[in-house]
Amino acid sequence: MEQENAKKPLAQLTKEDAQQLFVRLFTSSVTNNPTLLNKLEGMGSDARDYGEKLGKQVAIVLIRDCPAGQALLMKLGGDEVSRQQAVSDKEVQVLRPIAAVMCQDMQPRIAEMKKMSAAQRLEVLSQLFEKNLKPHAAELSELYGADVFLDSQRMKTVGIKIAAQMSSQCSDALMLFVDLEKIGQ
């Protein structure tokens, strides 16, 4: 992963290139492990399900232990969230600048935030959202309705969409909010 990142920063890959790279590296690792390869070959039709589960576990290890892997998987995850949340081009135009400012504000605080509890980190994130959404209140109200700031569920959705935009810009900062236990389930 680090070697691939040295060739081209993984956070700059397209979704398709990121997926292909993950599959290529995963497949290469499996084929270079005779014990695992024999196990998969002996599983027949169950090999696909096992491979998918193994891929998820590999992704968790990469997120937890490999900075280059974090960038790659956050890129894939951010793109997937954008797809699931149906982020329109208009939303991207409004949300991407907010995401950029959020990343700028979070980057210098990463070391400090790593020492905080999850609740403290969420409080900092909440304060940054409040600070950085205010200058864009008119655009957000136009996009999501005048009462968007009064609806916690809609604001949560906006926050998820902003985080998806942040994923390619500051994956290391977003990693502070990833619950690896939930990913593994």
One Martini backbone bead per residue (centre of mass of N, CA, C, O) as a GRO file, in nm:
protein
  185
    1MET     BB    1   0.060   0.062  -0.022
    2GLU     BB    2   0.301   0.252   0.007
    3GLN     BB    3   0.407   0.211  -0.280
    4GLU     BB    4   0.155   0.318  -0.425
    5ASN     BB    5   0.159   0.599  -0.287
    6ALA     BB    6   0.436   0.683  -0.411
    7LYS     BB    7   0.337   0.689  -0.705
    8LYS     BB    8   0.031   0.759  -0.599
    9PRO     BB    9  -0.190   0.917  -0.436
   10LEU     BB   10  -0.465   0.757  -0.312
   11ALA     BB   11  -0.661   1.009  -0.275
   12GLN     BB   12  -0.648   1.062  -0.610
   13LEU     BB   13  -0.817   0.844  -0.679
   14THR     BB   14  -1.046   0.689  -0.818
   15LYS     BB   15  -1.281   0.476  -0.744
   16GLU     BB   16  -1.201   0.262  -0.952
   17ASP     BB   17  -0.895   0.259  -0.888
   18ALA     BB   18  -0.926   0.187  -0.589
   19GLN     BB   19  -1.070  -0.080  -0.628
   20GLN     BB   20  -0.857  -0.217  -0.807
   21LEU     BB   21  -0.626  -0.198  -0.607
   22PHE     BB   22  -0.748  -0.359  -0.377
   23VAL     BB   23  -0.795  -0.618  -0.538
   24ARG     BB   24  -0.507  -0.661  -0.633
   25LEU     BB   25  -0.371  -0.674  -0.350
   26PHE     BB   26  -0.548  -0.894  -0.231
   27THR     BB   27  -0.496  -1.112  -0.446
   28SER     BB   28  -0.190  -1.117  -0.417
   29SER     BB   29  -0.187  -1.202  -0.118
   30VAL     BB   30  -0.339  -1.467  -0.153
   31THR     BB   31  -0.153  -1.600  -0.377
   32ASN     BB   32   0.106  -1.569  -0.163
   33ASN     BB   33  -0.083  -1.773   0.022
   34PRO     BB   34  -0.105  -2.106   0.032
   35THR     BB   35  -0.295  -2.161   0.269
   36LEU     BB   36  -0.527  -1.974   0.184
   37LEU     BB   37  -0.565  -2.080  -0.103
   38ASN     BB   38  -0.639  -2.371  -0.022
   39LYS     BB   39  -0.884  -2.296   0.144
   40LEU     BB   40  -1.047  -2.159  -0.082
   41GLU     BB   41  -1.045  -2.401  -0.283
   42GLY     BB   42  -1.198  -2.594  -0.059
   43MET     BB   43  -1.486  -2.422  -0.043
   44GLY     BB   44  -1.605  -2.335  -0.298
   45SER     BB   45  -1.895  -2.151  -0.275
   46ASP     BB   46  -1.780  -2.015   0.004
   47ALA     BB   47  -1.537  -1.833  -0.089
   48ARG     BB   48  -1.672  -1.562  -0.141
   49ASP     BB   49  -1.774  -1.498   0.142
   50TYR     BB   50  -1.500  -1.524   0.278
   51GLY     BB   51  -1.356  -1.306   0.108
   52GLU     BB   52  -1.536  -1.071   0.200
   53LYS     BB   53  -1.475  -1.094   0.502
   54LEU     BB   54  -1.171  -1.065   0.472
   55GLY     BB   55  -1.176  -0.786   0.335
   56LYS     BB   56  -1.297  -0.639   0.579
   57GLN     BB   57  -1.066  -0.704   0.775
   58VAL     BB   58  -0.845  -0.571   0.610
   59ALA     BB   59  -0.969  -0.289   0.615
   60ILE     BB   60  -0.948  -0.249   0.920
   61VAL     BB   61  -0.642  -0.272   0.938
   62LEU     BB   62  -0.580  -0.040   0.745
   63ILE     BB   63  -0.724   0.182   0.902
   64ARG     BB   64  -0.562   0.138   1.171
   65ASP     BB   65  -0.234   0.084   1.043
   66CYS     BB   66  -0.261   0.249   0.749
   67PRO     BB   67  -0.238   0.548   0.606
   68ALA     BB   68  -0.277   0.469   0.308
   69GLY     BB   69  -0.531   0.297   0.360
   70GLN     BB   70  -0.706   0.519   0.467
   71ALA     BB   71  -0.723   0.689   0.213
   72LEU     BB   72  -0.847   0.474   0.032
   73LEU     BB   73  -1.098   0.394   0.214
   74MET     BB   74  -1.214   0.679   0.244
   75LYS     BB   75  -1.267   0.719  -0.049
   76LEU     BB   76  -1.462   0.484  -0.083
   77GLY     BB   77  -1.653   0.567   0.148
   78GLY     BB   78  -1.726   0.851   0.046
   79ASP     BB   79  -1.843   0.758  -0.224
   80GLU     BB   80  -2.061   0.573  -0.100
   81VAL     BB   81  -2.210   0.788   0.060
   82SER     BB   82  -2.278   0.967  -0.179
   83ARG     BB   83  -2.446   0.751  -0.319
   84GLN     BB   84  -2.649   0.689  -0.085
   85GLN     BB   85  -2.720   1.014  -0.048
   86ALA     BB   86  -2.749   1.164  -0.307
   87VAL     BB   87  -2.531   1.370  -0.427
   88SER     BB   88  -2.541   1.652  -0.578
   89ASP     BB   89  -2.393   1.891  -0.759
   90LYS     BB   90  -2.503   2.125  -0.591
   91GLU     BB   91  -2.408   2.017  -0.319
   92VAL     BB   92  -2.108   2.004  -0.382
   93GLN     BB   93  -2.076   2.313  -0.423
   94VAL     BB   94  -2.151   2.370  -0.118
   95LEU     BB   95  -1.990   2.142   0.056
   96ARG     BB   96  -1.689   2.149  -0.023
   97PRO     BB   97  -1.606   2.419   0.115
   98ILE     BB   98  -1.678   2.323   0.395
   99ALA     BB   99  -1.488   2.081   0.401
  100ALA     BB  100  -1.226   2.240   0.364
  101VAL     BB  101  -1.250   2.405   0.627
  102MET     BB  102  -1.269   2.171   0.818
  103CYS     BB  103  -0.992   2.056   0.750
  104GLN     BB  104  -0.827   2.306   0.825
  105ASP     BB  105  -0.923   2.302   1.128
  106MET     BB  106  -0.835   1.997   1.198
  107GLN     BB  107  -0.538   1.939   1.128
  108PRO     BB  108  -0.394   2.097   1.378
  109ARG     BB  109  -0.575   1.895   1.594
  110ILE     BB  110  -0.509   1.592   1.586
  111ALA     BB  111  -0.316   1.537   1.822
  112GLU     BB  112  -0.510   1.647   2.036
  113MET     BB  113  -0.761   1.462   1.962
  114LYS     BB  114  -0.629   1.183   2.024
  115LYS     BB  115  -0.643   1.247   2.348
  116MET     BB  116  -0.937   1.228   2.330
  117SER     BB  117  -1.238   1.163   2.367
  118ALA     BB  118  -1.507   1.096   2.184
  119ALA     BB  119  -1.682   1.321   2.308
  120GLN     BB  120  -1.478   1.551   2.269
  121ARG     BB  121  -1.452   1.527   1.963
  122LEU     BB  122  -1.752   1.581   1.902
  123GLU     BB  123  -1.754   1.865   2.020
  124VAL     BB  124  -1.550   1.985   1.826
  125LEU     BB  125  -1.706   1.917   1.570
  126SER     BB  126  -1.959   2.078   1.641
  127GLN     BB  127  -1.818   2.354   1.655
  128LEU     BB  128  -1.712   2.353   1.363
  129PHE     BB  129  -1.979   2.333   1.225
  130GLU     BB  130  -2.104   2.588   1.333
  131LYS     BB  131  -1.885   2.781   1.227
  132ASN     BB  132  -1.893   2.672   0.910
  133LEU     BB  133  -2.207   2.712   0.849
  134LYS     BB  134  -2.282   3.010   0.884
  135PRO     BB  135  -2.161   3.130   0.606
  136HIS     BB  136  -2.380   2.901   0.461
  137ALA     BB  137  -2.683   2.939   0.537
  138ALA     BB  138  -2.821   3.034   0.276
  139GLU     BB  139  -2.742   2.793   0.097
  140LEU     BB  140  -2.861   2.572   0.280
  141SER     BB  141  -3.152   2.681   0.282
  142GLU     BB  142  -3.194   2.666  -0.023
  143LEU     BB  143  -3.133   2.356  -0.048
  144TYR     BB  144  -3.302   2.244   0.240
  145GLY     BB  145  -3.431   2.476   0.382
  146ALA     BB  146  -3.512   2.704   0.627
  147ASP     BB  147  -3.540   2.453   0.863
  148VAL     BB  148  -3.274   2.279   0.879
  149PHE     BB  149  -3.157   2.385   1.168
  150LEU     BB  150  -3.423   2.247   1.325
  151ASP     BB  151  -3.333   1.957   1.199
  152SER     BB  152  -3.152   1.699   1.312
  153GLN     BB  153  -3.175   1.489   1.082
  154ARG     BB  154  -3.093   1.677   0.847
  155MET     BB  155  -2.821   1.762   0.974
  156LYS     BB  156  -2.700   1.482   0.974
  157THR     BB  157  -2.706   1.450   0.668
  158VAL     BB  158  -2.527   1.690   0.608
  159GLY     BB  159  -2.283   1.587   0.770
  160ILE     BB  160  -2.239   1.333   0.600
  161LYS     BB  161  -2.192   1.485   0.332
  162ILE     BB  162  -1.946   1.640   0.431
  163ALA     BB  163  -1.773   1.396   0.511
  164ALA     BB  164  -1.759   1.283   0.224
  165GLN     BB  165  -1.596   1.532   0.122
  166MET     BB  166  -1.358   1.497   0.333
  167SER     BB  167  -1.230   1.213   0.269
  168SER     BB  168  -1.025   1.331   0.038
  169GLN     BB  169  -0.885   1.564   0.232
  170CYS     BB  170  -0.911   1.430   0.560
  171SER     BB  171  -0.885   1.126   0.669
  172ASP     BB  172  -0.729   1.156   0.939
  173ALA     BB  173  -0.953   1.318   1.081
  174LEU     BB  174  -1.191   1.115   1.041
  175MET     BB  175  -1.062   0.874   1.201
  176LEU     BB  176  -1.147   0.992   1.486
  177PHE     BB  177  -1.470   0.882   1.410
  178VAL     BB  178  -1.406   0.582   1.392
  179ASP     BB  179  -1.574   0.270   1.449
  180LEU     BB  180  -1.429  -0.037   1.433
  181GLU     BB  181  -1.647  -0.212   1.564
  182LYS     BB  182  -1.877  -0.148   1.358
  183ILE     BB  183  -1.732  -0.238   1.099
  184GLY     BB  184  -1.696  -0.550   1.195
  185GLN     BB  185  -2.022  -0.624   1.176
   0.00000   0.00000   0.00000
